[in-house]
Amino acid sequence: MLQGVFNADEASVSVKECIEGVIGGTDYNQCKVNQWTASIVEHSLTHLVNQGRPFKYMVNCAIMQKSGAGLHTANSCYWDTATDGSCTVRWENRTMYCVVSVFAVAVTL
């Protein structure tokens, strides 16, 4: 993959690993959600930046307890589709959903 083109598949794998590392194997706990979301965002951002690619990243995380309620999200971007990109990772276990969106905007040097 070209250095200046966002690789959504690679980013998704990295984000999924971060989610698993933070909340994999745990049950939903309202008292820990703020800590979990902050940790998932920070770990994901660190992994992306450490790849050393010329992008600015934005990472968003939502965790929701499974209760039968609906959760709908949408994103829209105005950018250069040849270099910039995004990915959304949906993860779940028996007690919660986690949705992480990554946006990458190429930095021209």
N, C-alpha and C positions, 0 to 999 in steps of 0.2 A: 504494500500500500504506500502511496506517495506520502512524504513527510508532511506536506501542507494540506492534506485532505483528511477530514475527520472520519475515523473508523468506528461506526456505531456498534458493530458486533463486538469489537475488542473492548470498547467502553462498557457495554452491557455485561460482559463477563466479569470485568473488574468490579462494577457496581454490585453485581449479584454476590461476589465473594465478600464484599464489605458488609452487605446486609446480613449474610450468613454469619459472619464473624461477630456482629453486634447482637443480633436477636435470634439467630438460629437456635432452635431447641428451647426457647423460652415461651412462656405464656404471656398474653397481654397483661400489662400492669400500668394503670393510669398514672401512677406516681413516677414511672420511669420513662414515659413516652418522650418528654422533652429532652432528656438525656440521650435516649436512643436516636432520635431524629438528628440532634446535633452531632452525635458521634458518626452516624452513617454519612451525613453530608461532609464532615471533615475528612473522614477516611477516604471517601470516594474522590474528593477534590485532591487530596494528597497523592493518591494513586495516579490520577490523570495528569497532574502537574509533573510527577516524577518520570513520566514517559518522555519528557523533554521536547514535546512538539509545540509549534508556535501557535498556541490558541489561548484565548481567554475563556474560562469556563464558568458556568453558572450551574449550581446543583440545587434541586428542590426535593424535599422528602415529606411524604405524608404517611402516617401510620393510623390505621382505623381498626377498632375492635370489631370482630365479626358479630353482628347482631341481626342480620337480615335486612339492614338498611342499604340503600343504594349509594354508590360512590361513583361520580362521573367527573372526569377531568378532561381538559382540552388545552392545547398549546398552539400558538401561532407565532411565526417569526417572519421578519422581512430581512433577508440577508442574501449573501452570495451562495447559491445552492451548489456551486462547483467546489467550494472549499469548506464552508460552514456546515454544521449539522447538529442533530439532536438524537437522543434515544430515551426511551422510557422503559424502565424495568418494573414489572409487576411481580411481587413475591407474596406468598401467603403460607400460613400454617393453620392449624385447626382453630386458633383463637384470634388471629389478626391478619390484616392486609397491610402491605407496605408498597408504596408507589414512589419511585425515584425517577426524576427527569433530569437529564444532563443536556446542556446547551453549550456548543463549542463554536466560537467565533474566531476565525483565522486572524492572526496578527501579521501584517505585512512588514517585513523588516527592511 
